[in-house]
Amino acid sequence: MEIKTYLPYIKPLFLGLCFFLLLCGYQTTQNFQSGINKNDGYISIALVYGFCGIGQFVSPILVDFLTPKFSLFFGGICYVFYIATNVYLIRSLYFIASGVCGFGSSLLWAASSTLLSGYEQKCSHPSYIYTLFYVPVYFNFLGNIIPMIFSPSTPAILFMVLTCVTALAVFLYLFSFNSPPVPMENMKELLLASLKCFSNWRLVLLFPLALLFGFSRSFYYTSMPVLAPLNVTSYIYISMGITMTLSTFCWGFFNSKFTERITLFISVFAETLAVILGFIINEVYLHNTTNVPQNDIGLDVCVCVLGGIAGIADSGLESITIALLNKIWPKQVAPLSAWRVVYYSVMCIALLYSSYITTRIVLIIFGASAIFGLITLIFINIMYNKIYKEYALNNNEAIKHQEEKHEARAIINKEENN
C-alpha cells in the first residue's frame, strides 16, 4: 500500500513523538525544581503556570500569525531556554525564563490542538488521531530514567542532558506536518466568548473541580517530591507516569458504561486517598518537619504508592472533566479555556504559598478542596437533569443548525464559483 494511505496516521504519531521528547526534558526538570532549587523552584513553577494561564487568551492569535508548525518551534525554544537556565542558576534570568516557558507552553498546546483538528478532518478514522498523539505523549514519564544515569547530585550535567533532549524535540518540530489554523474572525470570537464564560453560572458550578485540580497538581509537582530523599524522586514520577498512562485507557470505557459525572467520583476519591496517604507520610515519617529520613524503605515505598495514586487522580480529573465540558458545550473551546484559566490561577497561587507553609497546611488545603469537589459532584449528579440535560441538548441543536448553515453557504459559494 502507498504511504498516502498511512500518512493521516503518521502525522499525529510523529507530533506525539516530538512532544514525548519535549516533555521528557521539561517534565523531568519540573519534577526536580523543589528538590534542587528549593523555594526558588516553587516560585519558578508558579510563574510557568501563571503565564501559561495568561497566554490562553492570546496564544490562538499568535498561532494564526506564526502558523501551527512555527508556533511549536518558538514555543519549544521557550522550554529549552528555561531548562538551560537550570544548568548555571542566575536567579533573575531563571525567573524570566520561567515566565517565558509558561507563555511558550500556552502557544505550544494551542498549536497542537490546531494541528490535531486539521489532521482529524482529513482522516477516515478521526478517533485514532488523538490516540496516536497521546500514547507517546503519556510515556514522557520515561524521562525520569535520565536522572538515574546522570545523578541530580550534580545538577549541571543533568540539566545539560535534559536541555539537549528538549532541543532535539524542537528541531523535529520543523518537520511536523502543518495544517491551516482557524480563521482570525473565530479567534476574536473565542477571546470574547472565553471572557463571557465567567458569567455562565452552569460553568461556574464546575469551577470547584478546577480548584481541586489546581491544588492537587501543585502538591504533586512540588510538595510530594520533597517528602522523600532526592534520589527517590525519579521513582515517584515513574510510578505516577505508569498509573497515569494505564488509567487514561480506562476512563473512556468507564465514561461509556456510567457517564462522566459518575466516573469523576473515582478520580476525586483517588485525590482523597492521596491526601490521606500524604498525611500519614508527613506525620509518621517526617513528623511535620523538613527532615527527610534517608534509606528508609517504608518511606520510599509509601511515597511511590502516593505517586501511583496521584497518577490515577490526575489523569482522571483532567480527562473526564474535559469530556464532561465537551458533552455540555459541544465543539466550543471557550468554556474549556475559562475552566483552565481558573485551574492555572489556583495552581499558581498554591505554588507561591507552598514553600512558606508546612506540608500539613498544604495537605489541609488540598483536602478541603477535595471535600468541596466531592460536594460539587454530588450536587451535579442530583441536579444534572434539571440544570444541564436540556441545556446540553439545546447546545447540540444549535451546533447542528450552525453546521447546516455553513454547509449550505459552502454549496452556494461553490455554485457561484462554477
C-alpha positions as CSV (number, residue, x, y, z in Angstrom):
1,M,0.0,0.0,0.0
2,E,1.1,3.6,-0.7
3,I,2.4,5.8,2.0
4,K,-0.5,8.2,1.4
5,T,-2.8,5.6,3.0
6,Y,-0.8,5.7,6.2
7,L,0.1,9.5,6.1
8,P,-3.0,10.7,8.1
9,Y,-1.9,8.4,11.0
10,I,1.8,9.1,10.7
11,K,1.2,12.9,11.2
12,P,-0.3,12.7,14.8
13,L,2.2,9.9,15.7
14,F,5.2,12.0,14.7
15,L,3.8,15.0,16.5
16,G,3.2,12.8,19.6
17,L,6.8,11.6,19.5
18,C,8.1,15.2,19.3
19,F,6.0,16.0,22.4
20,F,7.3,12.9,24.1
21,L,10.9,14.1,23.8
22,L,10.0,17.7,24.8
23,L,8.2,16.5,27.9
24,C,10.9,14.0,28.8
25,G,13.1,17.1,29.1
26,Y,10.7,19.5,30.6
27,Q,8.6,17.3,32.9
28,T,11.7,15.7,34.4
29,T,13.2,19.2,35.0
30,Q,10.0,20.3,36.7
31,N,10.0,17.3,39.0
32,F,13.3,18.3,40.5
33,Q,12.6,22.1,40.9
34,S,11.5,22.0,44.6
35,G,14.2,19.4,45.5
36,I,17.2,21.1,43.9
37,N,16.2,24.8,43.7
38,K,14.2,24.8,47.0
39,N,12.0,27.9,47.4
40,D,13.0,29.4,44.1
41,G,11.7,26.1,42.5
42,Y,8.2,26.8,43.8
43,I,8.3,30.3,42.5
44,S,9.6,29.2,39.2
45,I,6.8,26.6,38.6
46,A,4.2,29.2,39.8
47,L,5.5,31.6,37.1
48,V,5.3,28.9,34.5
49,Y,1.7,28.1,35.2
50,G,0.7,31.7,35.8
51,F,2.0,32.9,32.5
52,C,0.5,29.8,30.8
53,G,-2.9,30.9,32.1
54,I,-2.4,34.4,30.8
55,G,-1.2,33.0,27.5
56,Q,-4.5,31.2,27.0
57,F,-6.1,34.5,25.9
58,V,-3.5,35.4,23.2
59,S,-1.9,32.2,22.0
60,P,-4.7,31.4,19.4
61,I,-4.0,34.8,17.7
62,L,-0.2,34.0,17.7
63,V,-0.8,30.5,16.2
64,D,-2.8,32.2,13.4
65,F,0.0,34.6,12.7
66,L,3.0,32.2,13.0
67,T,1.3,29.1,11.7
68,P,1.0,26.0,13.9
69,K,4.4,24.5,12.9
70,F,6.4,27.6,13.7
71,S,4.3,28.1,16.9
72,L,5.5,24.7,18.0
73,F,9.1,25.7,17.2
74,F,9.1,29.0,19.0
75,G,7.1,27.6,21.9
76,G,9.7,24.8,22.2
77,I,12.5,27.2,22.2
78,C,10.9,28.8,25.3
79,Y,11.2,25.3,27.0
80,V,14.8,24.9,26.0
81,F,15.7,28.4,27.4
82,Y,14.0,27.5,30.7
83,I,15.8,24.2,31.2
84,A,19.1,25.7,30.1
85,T,18.9,28.3,32.9
86,N,19.0,25.5,35.4
87,V,22.5,24.5,34.3
88,Y,24.1,27.5,35.9
89,L,21.5,29.3,38.0
90,I,21.3,33.1,37.7
91,R,18.2,33.9,39.8
92,S,16.8,36.8,37.8
93,L,17.3,35.0,34.5
94,Y,15.8,31.8,35.9
95,F,12.6,33.6,36.9
96,I,12.4,35.4,33.5
97,A,12.8,32.1,31.7
98,S,10.0,30.6,33.9
99,G,7.5,33.2,32.6
100,V,8.7,32.8,29.1
101,C,8.3,29.0,29.4
102,G,4.7,29.4,30.6
103,F,3.9,31.6,27.7
104,G,5.6,29.2,25.3
105,S,3.5,26.3,26.8
106,S,0.2,28.0,26.0
107,L,1.5,28.6,22.4
108,L,2.6,25.0,22.1
109,W,-0.6,23.4,23.2
110,A,-2.8,25.8,21.2
111,A,-0.7,24.9,18.1
112,S,-1.0,21.2,18.8
113,S,-4.8,21.5,19.1
114,T,-5.0,23.3,15.7
115,L,-2.8,20.6,14.1
116,L,-4.8,17.7,15.5
117,S,-8.1,19.3,14.5
118,G,-6.7,19.7,10.9
119,Y,-5.4,16.1,10.9
120,E,-8.8,14.9,12.1
121,Q,-10.7,16.5,9.2
122,K,-8.5,14.6,6.6
123,C,-8.7,11.2,8.2
124,S,-11.3,8.4,7.6
125,H,-10.9,7.2,11.2
126,P,-10.6,10.5,13.2
127,S,-10.9,8.9,16.6
128,Y,-7.4,7.3,16.1
129,I,-5.8,10.7,15.7
130,Y,-5.9,11.6,19.4
131,T,-4.9,8.1,20.4
132,L,-1.9,8.1,18.2
133,F,-0.9,11.5,19.6
134,Y,-1.4,10.9,23.3
135,V,0.0,7.4,23.6
136,P,3.7,8.6,23.1
137,V,3.0,11.8,25.0
138,Y,1.9,9.9,28.1
139,F,5.1,7.9,28.1
140,N,7.1,11.1,28.9
141,F,7.5,9.7,32.4
142,L,10.4,7.6,30.9
143,G,12.3,10.8,31.1
144,N,12.7,10.1,34.8
145,I,15.2,7.4,33.8
146,I,17.7,10.1,32.8
147,P,18.3,11.2,36.5
148,M,19.1,7.6,37.3
149,I,22.0,7.8,34.8
150,F,23.0,11.4,35.4
151,S,22.7,12.0,39.2
152,P,20.8,15.0,40.4
153,S,23.6,15.5,43.0
154,T,25.4,17.1,40.0
155,P,22.5,19.1,38.6
156,A,24.5,21.0,36.0
157,I,25.2,17.8,34.0
158,L,21.6,16.5,34.5
159,F,20.1,19.7,33.2
160,M,22.5,19.9,30.2
161,V,21.3,16.5,29.1
162,L,17.7,17.4,29.6
163,T,18.3,20.6,27.6
164,C,19.7,18.6,24.7
165,V,16.7,16.2,24.7
166,T,14.3,19.1,24.6
167,A,16.3,20.8,21.8
168,L,16.1,17.7,19.7
169,A,12.3,17.8,20.0
170,V,12.3,21.5,18.9
171,F,14.4,20.7,15.9
172,L,12.0,17.8,14.9
173,Y,9.0,20.2,15.2
174,L,10.3,21.8,11.9
175,F,9.5,18.5,10.2
176,S,5.9,18.3,11.5
177,F,3.1,18.3,9.1
178,N,1.4,21.7,9.0
179,S,-2.4,22.3,8.8
180,P,-4.2,25.6,8.3
181,P,-5.2,27.5,11.5
182,V,-8.7,28.6,12.5
183,P,-9.7,31.9,10.7
184,M,-8.9,35.1,12.6
185,E,-12.6,36.0,12.9
186,N,-13.2,32.9,15.0
187,M,-10.1,33.8,17.1
188,K,-11.7,37.2,18.1
189,E,-14.9,35.4,18.9
190,L,-13.0,32.9,21.1
191,L,-11.4,35.7,23.2
192,L,-14.8,37.4,23.8
193,A,-16.5,34.0,24.4
194,S,-13.9,33.0,27.0
195,L,-14.5,36.1,29.0
196,K,-18.3,35.7,28.8
197,C,-18.0,32.2,30.2
198,F,-17.1,33.5,33.6
199,S,-20.6,34.8,33.9
200,N,-22.2,31.5,32.9
201,W,-23.4,30.0,36.2
202,R,-23.6,26.5,34.8
203,L,-19.9,26.6,34.1
204,V,-19.1,28.3,37.4
205,L,-20.7,25.3,39.2
206,L,-17.9,23.2,37.7
207,F,-15.1,25.6,38.9
208,P,-14.7,23.7,42.2
209,L,-13.2,20.9,40.1
210,A,-10.8,23.4,38.6
211,L,-9.9,24.4,42.2
212,L,-9.2,20.8,43.2
213,F,-7.1,20.2,40.0
214,G,-5.0,23.3,40.8
215,F,-4.4,22.5,44.4
216,S,-3.7,18.8,43.7
217,R,-1.2,19.5,40.8
218,S,0.6,22.0,43.0
219,F,1.0,19.3,45.6
220,Y,2.0,16.5,43.2
221,Y,4.7,18.6,41.4
222,T,6.3,20.4,44.4
223,S,5.4,19.2,47.8
224,M,5.2,15.4,47.0
225,P,8.8,15.0,45.8
226,V,10.3,16.6,49.0
227,L,8.6,14.0,51.2
228,A,11.3,11.6,50.1
229,P,15.1,11.7,49.5
230,L,16.2,13.4,46.3
231,N,17.4,10.1,44.8
232,V,13.8,8.7,45.1
233,T,12.2,11.5,43.0
234,S,12.6,9.6,39.7
235,Y,10.9,6.5,41.1
236,I,8.0,8.6,42.4
237,Y,7.3,10.1,39.0
238,I,7.8,6.8,37.2
239,S,5.1,5.3,39.4
240,M,2.9,8.3,38.7
241,G,3.5,8.1,35.0
242,I,2.7,4.4,34.8
243,T,-0.6,4.7,36.6
244,M,-1.4,7.9,34.6
245,T,-0.8,6.1,31.3
246,L,-2.7,2.9,32.3
247,S,-5.7,4.7,33.8
248,T,-6.1,7.0,30.8
249,F,-7.0,4.0,28.7
250,C,-9.7,3.1,31.3
251,W,-11.6,6.4,31.6
252,G,-13.2,6.2,28.1
253,F,-14.6,2.7,29.0
254,F,-15.9,3.9,32.3
255,N,-17.5,7.0,30.8
256,S,-19.3,4.9,28.2
257,K,-20.6,2.5,30.9
258,F,-21.5,5.0,33.6
259,T,-21.3,8.7,32.4
260,E,-18.6,11.3,33.1
261,R,-20.2,12.7,36.2
262,I,-20.3,9.3,37.8
263,T,-16.7,8.3,36.7
264,L,-15.4,11.6,38.2
265,F,-16.2,10.1,41.7
266,I,-13.4,7.6,41.1
267,S,-10.9,10.4,40.4
268,V,-12.0,12.6,43.3
269,F,-11.9,9.5,45.6
270,A,-8.3,8.9,44.4
271,E,-7.5,12.6,45.3
272,T,-8.9,12.0,48.8
273,L,-6.7,8.9,49.1
274,A,-3.7,10.9,48.1
275,V,-4.5,13.5,50.9
276,I,-4.8,10.7,53.5
277,L,-1.6,8.9,52.5
278,G,0.2,12.3,52.3
279,F,-0.9,13.0,55.9
280,I,0.4,9.6,57.0
281,I,3.8,10.1,55.4
282,N,4.1,13.6,56.7
283,E,3.1,12.8,60.3
284,V,4.5,9.3,60.8
285,Y,7.8,9.5,58.9
286,L,8.6,13.2,58.7
287,H,6.8,14.4,61.9
288,N,5.7,17.5,60.0
289,T,9.3,18.7,59.6
290,T,11.6,19.1,56.5
291,N,14.0,16.4,57.9
292,V,13.6,13.5,55.4
293,P,14.9,10.2,56.7
294,Q,17.5,8.6,54.5
295,N,17.5,4.9,53.5
296,D,14.0,4.3,54.9
297,I,12.4,1.6,52.7
298,G,9.0,2.1,54.3
299,L,9.0,5.8,53.5
300,D,10.3,5.3,49.9
301,V,7.6,2.7,49.2
302,C,4.8,4.9,50.7
303,V,5.8,7.9,48.6
304,C,6.0,5.8,45.4
305,V,2.5,4.4,46.2
306,L,1.4,8.1,46.7
307,G,2.8,8.8,43.2
308,G,0.8,5.9,41.8
309,I,-2.4,7.2,43.3
310,A,-1.6,10.7,42.1
311,G,-1.3,9.4,38.5
312,I,-4.8,7.9,38.6
313,A,-6.3,11.0,40.3
314,D,-4.5,13.5,38.0
315,S,-5.3,11.8,34.6
316,G,-8.9,11.2,35.6
317,L,-9.8,14.7,36.9
318,E,-8.4,16.3,33.8
319,S,-9.6,14.0,31.0
320,I,-13.1,13.2,32.5
321,T,-13.8,16.9,33.3
322,I,-12.8,17.8,29.7
323,A,-15.1,15.1,28.4
324,L,-18.0,16.4,30.6
325,L,-17.4,20.0,29.4
326,N,-17.4,18.8,25.8
327,K,-20.7,17.0,26.4
328,I,-22.4,20.1,27.8
329,W,-20.7,22.6,25.4
330,P,-20.1,20.5,22.3
331,K,-17.4,21.9,19.9
332,Q,-16.9,25.0,22.0
333,V,-13.4,25.9,23.0
334,A,-14.3,28.9,25.2
335,P,-15.8,27.0,28.3
336,L,-12.7,24.8,28.5
337,S,-10.4,27.8,28.1
338,A,-12.2,29.6,31.0
339,W,-12.0,26.4,33.2
340,R,-8.3,26.1,32.5
341,V,-7.7,29.8,33.4
342,V,-9.2,29.1,36.9
343,Y,-7.1,25.9,37.2
344,Y,-3.9,27.7,36.2
345,S,-4.6,30.6,38.5
346,V,-5.3,28.4,41.5
347,M,-2.2,26.3,40.8
348,C,0.0,29.5,40.5
349,I,-1.3,30.8,43.9
350,A,-0.8,27.4,45.6
351,L,2.7,27.1,44.3
352,L,3.6,30.5,45.6
353,Y,2.4,29.9,49.2
354,S,3.5,26.2,49.4
355,S,7.2,27.0,50.1
356,Y,6.3,29.3,53.0
357,I,3.9,27.0,55.0
358,T,4.2,23.5,56.4
359,T,3.3,20.4,54.4
360,R,0.5,19.8,57.0
361,I,-1.3,23.0,56.0
362,V,-0.7,22.3,52.3
363,L,-2.5,19.0,52.8
364,I,-5.3,20.5,54.8
365,I,-6.0,23.0,51.9
366,F,-5.7,20.1,49.4
367,G,-8.1,18.0,51.5
368,A,-10.6,20.9,51.8
369,S,-10.7,21.3,48.1
370,A,-11.2,17.5,47.6
371,I,-14.2,17.7,50.0
372,F,-15.6,20.7,48.2
373,G,-15.1,18.9,44.9
374,L,-17.0,15.9,46.3
375,I,-19.9,18.0,47.4
376,T,-20.0,19.7,44.0
377,L,-20.1,16.3,42.3
378,I,-23.0,15.1,44.5
379,F,-24.9,18.3,43.7
380,I,-24.2,18.0,39.9
381,N,-25.4,14.3,39.9
382,I,-28.6,15.1,41.8
383,M,-29.4,18.2,39.7
384,Y,-27.9,17.3,36.4
385,N,-31.2,16.6,34.6
386,K,-32.7,19.9,35.8
387,I,-29.6,22.1,35.2
388,Y,-27.6,20.6,32.4
389,K,-29.6,18.0,30.4
390,E,-31.9,20.2,28.4
391,Y,-29.2,22.9,28.2
392,A,-26.8,20.4,26.6
393,L,-29.4,19.3,24.1
394,N,-30.1,22.9,23.1
395,N,-26.4,23.4,22.6
396,N,-26.1,20.3,20.4
397,E,-29.1,21.5,18.4
398,A,-27.6,25.0,18.0
399,I,-24.3,23.5,16.8
400,K,-26.2,21.2,14.3
401,H,-28.1,24.2,12.9
402,Q,-24.8,26.2,12.7
403,E,-23.1,23.4,10.7
404,E,-26.1,23.1,8.4
405,K,-25.8,26.8,7.7
406,H,-22.1,26.5,7.0
407,E,-22.7,23.6,4.6
408,A,-25.5,25.5,2.8
409,R,-23.2,28.5,2.5
410,A,-20.4,26.3,1.1
411,I,-22.7,24.8,-1.5
412,I,-23.9,28.3,-2.6
413,N,-20.3,29.6,-2.8
414,K,-19.3,26.5,-4.9
415,E,-22.2,27.0,-7.3
416,E,-21.3,30.7,-7.7
417,N,-17.7,29.9,-8.4
418,N,-18.8,27.4,-11.1
